[in-house]
Amino acid sequence: MAGSRRHKTSAPRTTERKRRDLSRNKLIAVAIELIDERDADAITMRVLADALGVTPMALYNHFSSKRDLLAAVADYIVSAAEFDGQHADWRDQVRHCFDTLRSLCLRHPGLPALLEIDGAVPASAFAPMEVTLRALREAGLDELNSVRTYYLLIGFTLSQAAYQTRGPIAALEPSEQVRAERIAGRGYTATERLELPPTWDFDASFAFGISLIVNGVEATVTRRVMGSASPAVRKV
């Protein structure tokens, strides 16, 4: 009986020890693992507590709510990244910023969805915007088009990282559709002639996309400068 009583009290003692050992950073680290494995919507205080081997109430010593927890997780991930590469050339600054963001999203696939949750977006999430806007204004782009370009860059980066993490969608792979003769006779001749490499180089694809956007910025600025330098022609 005595042995039985000791067995009954071991679980509460273990839980109490885990509760004492629980730190804010440990809680965040486990939350990040769960969010990357699943997604932010699937994480509850109960799920996180079970993963840590403690009661849900133990978590409220560190966070007031799930939203408070998610905001801390997002801030922890984003604050660890250095988006400002301190490059003298604005093109290199832009490339460094979004290379960094992409790498962050590939390491933490749950981050993009996390940043879409109302109330969970930390101030640190605006670091890429600050770096980009400064670089684009230095390039000579006006404020409105700088913001437009930022959102173009952020959308491209997040979608490309998500596509790489998830993997190709078979139904949208043209080579598969051509082999299955599902698009035959529809006049999609360019698509039917397409020969894709056996493996997709996501790094090269991303670099190409960023270069297209950067080159577009340069062309826009050049046209504006040349246009303003041209003498006005007025009819008398």
C-alpha positions as CSV (number, residue, x, y, z in Angstrom):
1,M,0.0,0.0,0.0
2,A,2.8,2.3,0.9
3,G,4.4,1.8,-2.5
4,S,1.0,2.5,-4.1
5,R,0.7,5.8,-2.2
6,R,4.2,6.8,-3.4
7,H,3.1,6.0,-7.0
8,K,0.0,8.2,-6.6
9,T,2.0,11.2,-5.4
10,S,4.8,11.0,-8.0
11,A,2.7,12.5,-10.9
12,P,1.7,15.7,-9.0
13,R,5.3,16.1,-7.8
14,T,6.6,15.7,-11.4
15,T,4.0,18.3,-12.6
16,E,5.0,20.7,-9.9
17,R,8.7,20.3,-10.7
18,K,8.0,21.0,-14.4
19,R,5.9,24.0,-13.4
20,R,8.8,25.5,-11.4
21,D,11.2,24.8,-14.3
22,L,9.0,26.5,-16.8
23,S,10.4,29.7,-18.1
24,R,9.0,32.2,-20.6
25,N,11.6,31.3,-23.2
26,K,11.1,27.6,-22.8
27,L,7.4,28.1,-23.3
28,I,8.0,30.2,-26.5
29,A,10.4,27.6,-27.9
30,V,7.9,24.7,-27.5
31,A,5.2,26.9,-28.9
32,I,7.3,27.6,-32.0
33,E,7.9,23.9,-32.6
34,L,4.2,23.2,-32.4
35,I,3.2,26.1,-34.7
36,D,5.8,25.0,-37.3
37,E,4.6,21.4,-37.1
38,R,0.9,22.4,-37.3
39,D,-0.2,26.0,-37.4
40,A,-1.2,28.8,-35.1
41,D,-4.9,28.0,-35.2
42,A,-4.3,24.5,-34.0
43,I,-2.4,25.7,-30.9
44,T,-4.4,26.2,-27.7
45,M,-3.2,26.8,-24.1
46,R,-4.3,23.2,-23.4
47,V,-2.3,21.8,-26.3
48,L,0.8,23.7,-25.3
49,A,0.4,22.7,-21.6
50,D,0.2,19.1,-22.6
51,A,3.4,19.3,-24.6
52,L,5.1,20.8,-21.6
53,G,3.7,18.4,-19.1
54,V,2.1,21.1,-17.0
55,T,-1.4,22.4,-16.4
56,P,-2.8,25.2,-18.5
57,M,-3.0,27.5,-15.5
58,A,0.8,27.4,-15.3
59,L,1.0,29.1,-18.7
60,Y,-1.0,32.1,-17.4
61,N,1.9,33.0,-15.1
62,H,3.7,34.1,-18.2
63,F,1.0,35.0,-20.7
64,S,-2.5,36.5,-20.2
65,S,-4.0,34.8,-23.2
66,K,-3.3,32.8,-26.4
67,R,-3.1,36.0,-28.4
68,D,-0.5,37.3,-25.9
69,L,1.5,34.1,-26.4
70,L,1.3,34.2,-30.2
71,A,2.4,37.9,-30.2
72,A,5.4,36.9,-28.0
73,V,6.3,34.0,-30.4
74,A,6.1,36.2,-33.4
75,D,8.3,38.8,-31.8
76,Y,10.8,36.2,-30.7
77,I,11.2,34.8,-34.2
78,V,11.3,38.1,-36.1
79,S,13.5,40.0,-33.6
80,A,16.2,37.4,-34.0
81,A,16.6,38.3,-37.7
82,E,18.8,41.1,-39.0
83,F,17.0,42.6,-42.0
84,D,19.3,45.6,-42.3
85,G,22.5,44.3,-44.0
86,Q,24.2,47.8,-43.8
87,H,24.9,47.7,-47.5
88,A,25.8,50.9,-49.2
89,D,23.9,50.0,-52.4
90,W,20.1,50.1,-52.1
91,R,19.8,47.0,-54.4
92,D,21.9,44.9,-52.0
93,Q,19.9,46.2,-49.1
94,V,16.6,45.0,-50.7
95,R,18.1,41.6,-51.6
96,H,19.5,41.1,-48.1
97,C,16.2,42.1,-46.5
98,F,14.1,39.6,-48.4
99,D,16.7,36.9,-48.5
100,T,16.6,37.1,-44.7
101,L,12.8,37.1,-44.6
102,R,12.6,34.1,-46.9
103,S,15.1,32.2,-44.8
104,L,13.1,33.0,-41.7
105,C,9.9,31.7,-43.3
106,L,11.6,28.5,-44.5
107,R,12.9,27.8,-41.0
108,H,9.5,28.7,-39.4
109,P,6.8,27.7,-41.9
110,G,4.1,28.9,-39.4
111,L,5.4,32.5,-39.3
112,P,3.4,33.9,-42.3
113,A,0.0,32.7,-40.9
114,L,1.1,33.8,-37.4
115,L,1.6,37.4,-38.7
116,E,-2.0,37.4,-40.1
117,I,-3.6,37.0,-36.7
118,D,-5.1,40.2,-35.4
119,G,-3.3,41.3,-32.3
120,A,-0.4,39.0,-32.7
121,V,1.7,41.2,-34.9
122,P,4.7,42.7,-33.0
123,A,6.4,46.0,-33.8
124,S,9.4,44.1,-34.9
125,A,7.4,42.8,-37.9
126,F,7.8,46.3,-39.4
127,A,11.6,46.1,-39.6
128,P,11.6,44.8,-43.2
129,M,9.3,47.6,-44.2
130,E,11.6,50.2,-42.6
131,V,14.7,48.8,-44.3
132,T,12.9,48.6,-47.7
133,L,11.3,52.0,-47.7
134,R,14.6,53.6,-46.8
135,A,16.4,51.7,-49.6
136,L,13.7,52.6,-52.2
137,R,13.7,56.2,-51.3
138,E,17.4,56.2,-51.6
139,A,17.0,54.7,-55.1
140,G,14.8,57.7,-56.0
141,L,11.4,56.1,-55.8
142,D,8.6,58.3,-54.5
143,E,6.8,57.4,-51.3
144,L,3.6,55.8,-52.7
145,N,5.5,53.7,-55.2
146,S,8.0,52.7,-52.5
147,V,5.1,51.3,-50.4
148,R,3.6,49.5,-53.5
149,T,7.0,48.0,-54.2
150,Y,7.3,46.8,-50.6
151,Y,4.0,45.0,-50.7
152,L,5.0,43.4,-54.0
153,L,8.2,42.2,-52.5
154,I,6.6,40.9,-49.3
155,G,3.8,39.1,-51.2
156,F,6.3,37.5,-53.6
157,T,8.6,36.4,-50.7
158,L,5.9,34.9,-48.5
159,S,4.1,33.1,-51.4
160,Q,7.4,31.7,-52.7
161,A,8.5,30.5,-49.3
162,A,5.0,28.9,-48.7
163,Y,5.2,27.2,-52.1
164,Q,8.6,25.8,-51.4
165,T,7.6,24.6,-47.9
166,R,4.4,23.0,-49.1
167,G,5.8,21.6,-52.3
168,P,4.4,21.8,-55.9
169,I,0.7,21.4,-56.5
170,A,0.6,18.5,-58.9
171,A,-2.7,19.6,-60.5
172,L,-1.0,22.9,-61.5
173,E,2.2,21.4,-62.9
174,P,1.9,21.8,-66.7
175,S,4.2,18.9,-67.5
176,E,1.9,16.5,-65.7
177,Q,-1.2,17.9,-67.4
178,V,0.5,17.6,-70.8
179,R,1.5,14.0,-70.2
180,A,-2.0,13.2,-69.1
181,E,-3.3,14.9,-72.3
182,R,-5.7,17.0,-70.1
183,I,-5.0,20.3,-72.0
184,A,-4.6,18.9,-75.5
185,G,-6.6,20.6,-78.2
186,R,-7.1,23.8,-76.2
187,G,-4.6,25.9,-78.1
188,Y,-2.1,26.1,-75.2
189,T,0.8,25.5,-77.5
190,A,3.4,27.4,-75.5
191,T,2.4,25.4,-72.4
192,E,2.5,22.1,-74.3
193,R,6.0,22.8,-75.5
194,L,7.2,23.7,-72.1
195,E,10.1,21.5,-70.7
196,L,10.7,22.0,-67.0
197,P,13.8,20.8,-65.2
198,P,13.4,17.6,-63.2
199,T,13.9,19.5,-60.0
200,W,12.9,23.1,-59.3
201,D,15.7,25.4,-58.1
202,F,13.8,27.6,-55.6
203,D,16.9,29.7,-54.7
204,A,17.5,30.6,-58.4
205,S,13.8,31.3,-58.9
206,F,13.6,33.6,-55.9
207,A,16.8,35.5,-56.9
208,F,15.3,35.9,-60.4
209,G,12.1,37.3,-59.0
210,I,13.8,39.8,-56.7
211,S,16.0,40.9,-59.6
212,L,13.0,41.5,-61.8
213,I,11.5,43.8,-59.1
214,V,14.7,45.6,-58.4
215,N,15.3,46.2,-62.2
216,G,11.7,47.5,-62.5
217,V,12.4,50.0,-59.7
218,E,15.6,51.1,-61.6
219,A,13.7,51.5,-64.9
220,T,10.9,53.5,-63.2
221,V,13.3,55.9,-61.5
222,T,15.3,56.3,-64.8
223,R,12.2,57.1,-66.8
224,R,11.1,59.6,-64.2
225,V,14.6,61.3,-64.1
226,M,14.8,61.4,-67.9
227,G,11.3,62.7,-68.2
228,S,11.9,65.5,-65.7
229,A,15.2,66.4,-67.5
230,S,13.4,66.8,-70.9
231,P,12.6,70.5,-71.7
232,A,8.9,71.2,-71.8
233,V,7.5,71.9,-75.3
234,R,4.7,74.4,-75.3
235,K,2.7,75.4,-78.4
236,V,2.3,79.2,-78.8
